[in-house]
Amino acid sequence: MTSVAGRTAAHEHDRPTKSNWTARLRTRVGRTVPPGQLLPDRQPVYVNSWIYVFGALTLAALLIVLGTGAVLALGGPTWWHTSSTGHFVNSLHLWSTELFFAFMVIHLWGKFFMAAWRGRRALTWITGVIAFVGSIGTAFTGYLSQSNFDSQWISAQAKDGLNSVGIGAWFNVLDPGQMLMWHISLLPAAIGLLVVLHVILVRRHGVVPPIDAETTAENAAIAEDPGDGEASS
């Protein structure tokens, strides 16, 4: 008598490969990020440069921001005012945010001067820029959620500007509860989704090479086969 496992193994190739959602998802992931590129253990030699470090530093700072923010959410909106531990975690949250923006600005400008949208990487660049703009809004709502006189002064100064562009009706900076919910749920979810998409695109297309590296590679190819270089010229 043939076992269930044997019958299953015998007929597993008779079924269509896209008959269920798991097969379709596996195929889609394989097309999006080729095998071996999701978590590569080797990188080109030009990645051994400080300008390529700031992307990873930005991700590390973001993880600390999310972790400390989760701890602050567990303690409540007044915990960091009444507890020394809460004040310490709030300080970690603040300074990791400062480092996050510092690293991200350096990463953004570095990739701008490297023309990081080369090689079909335009969407990678666009998602990074949108994530940067969204991070500014997230930090702004964070300052409005401090529940102190500082946050009241910031919200009072910002309300007229936001009302003048017509968004004060649904983005009320004088409502601390609304700003807190934007800060801890809606905006972090959007930023997290953009960052994940950005990293996937980086893994799919690879790290952008320096402009000089591409010129050197082209010159090397012409030197190896001068006939092609003469034909192309």
C-alpha positions in Angstrom: 0.0 0.0 0.0 1.4 3.4 -1.0 1.6 5.8 1.8 0.0 9.3 1.8 3.5 10.9 1.6 4.4 8.7 -1.4 1.2 9.5 -3.3 1.7 13.2 -2.6 5.3 13.1 -3.8 4.3 11.2 -6.9 1.6 13.7 -7.9 3.2 17.0 -6.7 4.4 17.8 -10.2 1.0 17.1 -11.8 -0.5 20.2 -10.3 0.0 23.7 -11.9 2.6 25.8 -10.3 0.3 28.8 -9.9 -2.7 26.9 -8.4 -2.7 28.7 -5.0 -1.7 32.0 -3.5 1.5 30.6 -1.9 2.9 29.6 -5.2 2.0 32.9 -6.8 3.5 34.8 -3.9 6.7 32.7 -4.1 7.0 33.4 -7.8 6.3 37.1 -7.3 9.0 37.4 -4.6 11.4 35.5 -6.8 10.8 38.0 -9.6 11.0 41.0 -7.3 14.2 40.1 -5.5 16.4 37.4 -7.2 17.8 34.6 -5.0 20.9 35.6 -3.2 20.2 39.3 -3.3 17.8 39.6 -0.4 20.6 39.1 2.2 23.8 39.2 0.3 27.1 38.3 2.0 29.3 40.0 -0.5 29.3 43.5 -2.0 31.3 45.2 -4.7 34.6 46.7 -3.6 33.4 50.3 -4.0 30.9 49.7 -1.1 34.0 49.9 1.2 33.5 53.6 1.5 32.0 55.8 4.2 29.3 57.2 1.9 27.7 53.8 1.8 27.6 53.5 5.6 25.0 56.2 6.2 22.1 54.2 4.7 22.7 51.4 7.2 23.2 53.9 10.0 19.8 55.5 9.1 18.1 52.1 9.3 19.8 51.4 12.7 18.7 54.7 14.1 15.1 54.1 12.8 15.0 50.8 14.6 16.0 52.5 17.9 13.4 55.2 17.3 10.7 52.6 16.8 11.8 50.5 19.8 11.9 53.4 22.2 8.7 54.8 20.8 7.0 51.4 21.5 8.3 51.6 25.1 6.9 55.1 25.5 3.6 54.0 24.1 3.4 51.3 26.7 4.0 53.9 29.5 1.4 56.4 28.3 1.6 60.0 27.3 2.6 61.3 30.7 5.0 58.5 31.8 8.1 60.3 30.7 7.2 63.4 32.8 6.7 61.4 36.1 9.3 58.6 35.9 13.1 58.8 35.6 13.0 55.7 33.5 10.5 57.2 31.2 12.5 60.4 31.0 15.6 58.3 30.0 13.7 56.4 27.3 12.2 59.6 26.0 15.8 61.0 25.8 16.9 57.9 23.8 13.9 58.4 21.5 14.8 62.1 21.0 18.5 61.6 20.3 18.0 58.6 18.1 15.6 60.7 16.1 18.2 63.4 15.8 20.8 60.9 14.6 18.2 59.4 12.2 17.7 62.7 10.5 21.5 63.5 10.5 22.3 60.1 8.9 19.4 60.4 6.5 20.4 63.9 5.2 24.0 62.8 4.7 22.7 59.6 2.9 20.3 61.7 0.8 22.8 64.3 -0.3 25.5 61.6 -0.9 23.2 59.7 -3.2 22.1 62.9 -4.9 25.7 63.8 -5.9 26.2 60.2 -7.0 23.1 60.4 -9.2 21.7 57.3 -7.5 18.7 57.2 -9.9 21.0 55.7 -12.6 20.5 52.2 -13.8 16.7 52.0 -13.5 16.9 53.1 -9.9 14.5 56.1 -10.2 11.8 54.4 -8.1 14.4 53.7 -5.4 15.3 57.4 -5.3 11.7 58.5 -5.3 10.7 56.2 -2.3 13.7 57.5 -0.4 12.7 61.1 -0.9 9.1 60.5 0.0 10.2 58.7 3.1 12.4 61.7 4.0 9.4 64.1 3.6 7.2 61.8 5.6 9.8 61.6 8.4 9.6 65.4 8.7 5.9 65.2 9.3 6.4 62.3 11.8 8.9 64.3 13.8 6.6 67.3 13.7 3.7 65.4 15.2 6.2 64.1 17.8 7.0 67.6 18.9 3.3 68.2 19.2 2.8 65.1 21.4 5.2 66.2 24.2 2.3 67.3 26.4 4.1 70.3 27.7 4.3 74.1 27.1 6.8 73.5 24.4 4.4 71.5 22.3 1.6 74.0 23.0 3.8 76.8 21.7 4.8 74.8 18.6 1.2 74.0 17.8 0.0 77.6 18.3 2.7 78.8 15.9 1.9 76.1 13.3 -1.9 76.3 13.2 -2.1 79.6 11.2 0.3 78.3 8.5 -1.6 75.0 8.2 -5.0 76.7 8.1 -3.7 79.0 5.3 -3.1 76.0 3.0 -6.5 74.4 3.8 -5.5 71.3 5.8 -6.3 72.6 9.3 -9.8 71.1 9.1 -8.6 67.5 9.2 -5.1 68.0 10.5 -5.7 70.0 13.7 -2.4 70.7 15.4 -4.2 72.0 18.5 -5.7 68.5 19.1 -3.0 66.6 21.1 -4.9 63.4 20.9 -5.1 63.5 17.1 -1.4 64.4 16.8 -0.4 61.6 19.1 -2.4 59.0 17.1 -0.8 60.3 13.9 2.6 60.1 15.5 2.4 56.6 16.9 0.2 54.8 14.3 -0.5 56.3 10.9 2.8 58.0 10.0 5.1 55.3 11.4 3.2 52.7 9.4 3.6 54.8 6.2 7.3 55.4 6.8 7.9 51.7 7.6 6.2 50.6 4.4 8.2 53.1 2.4 11.5 52.0 4.0 10.7 48.3 3.3 9.9 49.1 -0.3 13.1 51.2 -0.5 15.3 48.4 0.8 13.6 45.8 -1.5 14.3 48.0 -4.5 18.0 48.4 -3.4 18.3 44.7 -3.1 16.7 44.2 -6.4 18.8 46.6 -8.4 21.9 46.5 -6.3 23.9 49.3 -4.7 24.5 52.1 -7.1 28.1 52.3 -8.2 30.1 55.5 -8.2 30.1 57.4 -11.5 33.8 56.8 -11.9 33.4 53.1 -11.5 31.1 52.9 -14.5 33.5 54.9 -16.6 36.4 52.6 -15.5 34.4 49.5 -16.4 33.5 50.9 -19.8 37.2 51.7 -20.5 38.2 48.3 -19.4 35.7 46.7 -21.8 36.9 48.8 -24.7 40.5 47.9 -23.9 39.7 44.2 -23.9 37.8 44.4 -27.2 38.8 47.5 -29.1 36.9 46.4 -32.2 33.6 47.1 -30.4 34.8 50.4 -29.2 35.8 51.5 -32.8 32.4 50.2 -34.1 30.5 52.1 -31.5 32.4 55.3 -32.1 
